Amino acid sequence: MSGRDDAELLNRAAVLRHVLARQASPAAIAASPAAVINTVLGQPGLALRIDAQDGQLLASTASSAPSAASPRVPAVRMPVGKDIRDGSAGSSRVLAMLARTADAGVVRVTLSRQRSDRLAILRRYVPDLLAALLAGTLVATGLGYWAVRRGLAPLRLVIGKADEISTNRLRGRLQVDEVPAELRQLGQAFNAMLDRLEEGVQRLSGFAADLAHDLRTPINTLLVETQVMLSRPRTPEQYEAALASNTEEYERIGRMIENTLFLARADSAQLAVRPERLDLARELGRIVDYFEGVAEEAGVAVALRHTEMLPTLEADPILFQRAVSNLVSNAIRHSRAGSTVVIGTGSGAGAALVTVTNDGDGIAADKLHLVFERYYRSDPSRTGVPDGAGLGLAIVRAIMHLHGGEAGVHSSDGHTRFELRFPAPLVLKASLH
């Protein structure tokens, strides 16, 4: 803005010199000042003062410009921007110069421009600018609120779905296709979480129902036997036989509770696994020796067969013994009389294998995926069999998960093979005979 004022002063100065050069003498200017003053009239904020060399006032505008001090721009040179100075209090810009009349007379010219007129224009615009700024702020705030509210609508939907979730209402899902692409992954993760929760709740409900059912059987047996014994006086031998029978049921209940607690601790990763380098020939030999008597009573045999290169693996010895023992015990119960339960070893695909194979009724293909579930029995008629609570294979799978391995089963034509896959690294050594 100051540059515009200075440019206008320089233009007016050039016009003034041209007009003064046509004046006959300084006296002619004093006689007819209007001819000179008209050059600046119509320009608000401009002021002109012309003095003779002796200080006599020759012409001035109504808002008489102050007389500037020396130095002045010589008459032989056109003024430039650096010749313009600030007036008093910095409220104006002043150009002081000398000019010649037609008779070569010299006059002193002072031309000034007030800055207040430009500032006044700005002041007139201030209310409009403030009003426009306020209106723009309100509009921007409203649009921002609308945009944010619209953008967060999918999140409110997620919150609404989350509020609806309870153990009895887990079927609700987000419509992933209806949310923005930026939130689609969140919606998919939310739905996956609900799937896992629903599956977990269903499994927990089934687990509780199965546990109650299996505990009810021995408890009812104990209750009935006790009531029968108390219905009339009995001999000491009869009481002793009843107590022995009750002891078996108590042991069965104790095993069920122990197995249930084991699975609960395994699910919550509260079991401490202490892996050691195991010698499979020795560990499996112990299992074969342990089950020889049980197998003989069931009319079957137990044998250990392995390849020439027997793998060694790292596993918790107690948990390893329990997993393989559960498989062998299960195989003996479901084997055909006169058959052999075979414990085998091997390696492949970066894993050490322990297998338990038996010949019996086999498992239907559509039931294979259920055999490791808690309380599942392939033959419901065997519910009353001791140790047949349906937790043995579930414990095997839990032990394998604790070791980072897998448990699998294959069955066809009455030939059933359970397989434990322990993860690498493996170290091979010669077989022990």
Secondary structure, 3 states (H helix, E strand, C coil): CHHHHHHHHHHHHHHHHHHHHCCCCHHHHHHCCHHHHCCCCCCCCEEEEEEECCCCEEEECCCCCCCCCCCCECCCCCCCHHHCEECHHHCEEEEEEEEECCCCCEEEEEEEEECHHHHHHHHHHHHHHHHHHHHHHHHHHHHHHHHHHHHCHHHHHHHHHHHHCECCECCCCCCHHHCCHHHHHHHHHHHHHHHHHHHHHHHHHHHHHHHHHHHHHHHHHHHHHHHHHHCCCCCHHHHHHHHHHHHHHHHHHHHHHHHHHHHHHHHCCCCCCCCEEECHHHHHHHHHHHHHHHHHHHCCEEEEECCCEEEEEEECHHHHHHHHHHHHHHHHHCECCCCEEEEEEEEECCEEEEEEEEEECCCCHHHHHHCCCCCCCCCHHHCCCCCCCCCHHHHHHHHHHHCCCEEEEEEECCEEEEEEEEECCCEEEECCC
